[in-house]
């Protein structure tokens, strides 16, 4: 399970124990430059960095027949991993995530264009040229104690991951046997509207909608665990 931007493995803390049972191994790594690895952030941390380290995890742990899950930004990461190691993946699940096509980058999905300019300026002015700062957790529909928890846990994201186009040579998710998209609708997040419209009409995908917000692994962990259990 791969977390989204500004997050870490902590985003899966409530889901992971619900999935762990005899014969099932659950891995939720933190990507380089984030959470407990924030000291590793720098201008050399790119989308390729994140894809390569997940590929290396699959290879070093000899993982096969896996269910690979990506949330939000991690849609870019798991897309790259599917393209590199389709033979190790039985099913890829996009949890309210980007599903990029070859040549696209994260900033292609950020609208309006003025928002991209603001994010780049903030990275230059406050982020030493390589840190992208998180928005308030309230933007994802969170409130109260959970909002405060997420605001405290989020860390700057490696900004270079937003600038690098993904390059696919084997079809990304379509190189693996099964693919599912889980659309979180309450509220729906604007950056994913284009992706959802494209995937929903593609017969090669299993498309599910759930009445939960973007941070569904935190707000509805049992729902996420049940969905993943039923899909696997």
Rosetta blueprint (number, residue, H / E / L):
1 X L
2 X E
3 X L
4 X L
5 X L
6 X L
7 X L
8 X L
9 X H
10 X H
11 X H
12 X H
13 X H
14 X H
15 X H
16 X H
17 X H
18 X H
19 X H
20 X L
21 X E
22 X L
23 X L
24 X E
25 X L
26 X L
27 X L
28 X L
29 X L
30 X L
31 X L
32 X L
33 X L
34 X L
35 X H
36 X H
37 X H
38 X H
39 X H
40 X H
41 X L
42 X L
43 X L
44 X L
45 X L
46 X L
47 X H
48 X H
49 X H
50 X H
51 X H
52 X H
53 X H
54 X H
55 X H
56 X H
57 X H
58 X H
59 X H
60 X H
61 X L
62 X L
63 X L
64 X L
65 X L
66 X E
67 X E
68 X E
69 X E
70 X E
71 X E
72 X L
73 X L
74 X H
75 X H
76 X H
77 X H
78 X H
79 X H
80 X H
81 X H
82 X H
83 X H
84 X H
85 X L
86 X H
87 X H
88 X H
89 X E
90 X E
91 X E
92 X E
93 X E
94 X E
95 X E
96 X L
97 X L
98 X L
99 X L
100 X L
101 X L
102 X L
103 X L
104 X L
105 X L
106 X H
107 X H
108 X H
109 X H
110 X L
111 X L
112 X L
113 X H
114 X H
115 X H
116 X H
117 X H
118 X H
119 X H
120 X H
121 X H
122 X H
123 X H
124 X H
125 X H
126 X L
127 X L
128 X L
129 X L
130 X L
131 X E
132 X E
133 X L
134 X L
135 X L
136 X L
137 X H
138 X H
139 X H
140 X H
141 X L
142 X L
143 X L
144 X H
145 X H
146 X H
147 X H
148 X H
149 X H
150 X H
151 X H
152 X H
153 X H
154 X L
155 X L
156 X L
157 X E
158 X E
159 X H
160 X H
161 X H
162 X H
163 X L
164 X L
165 X L
166 X L
167 X L
168 X L
169 X L
170 X L
171 X L
172 X H
173 X H
174 X H
175 X H
176 X L
177 X L
178 X E
179 X E
180 X E
181 X E
182 X E
183 X E
184 X E
185 X L
186 X L
187 X L
188 X L
189 X L
190 X H
191 X H
192 X H
193 X H
194 X H
195 X H
196 X H
197 X H
198 X H
199 X H
200 X H
201 X L
202 X L
203 X L
204 X L
205 X L
206 X E
207 X E
208 X E
209 X E
210 X E
211 X L
212 X L
213 X L
214 X L
215 X L
216 X H
217 X H
218 X H
219 X H
220 X L
221 X H
222 X H
223 X H
224 X H
225 X H
226 X H
227 X H
228 X H
229 X H
230 X H
231 X H
232 X L
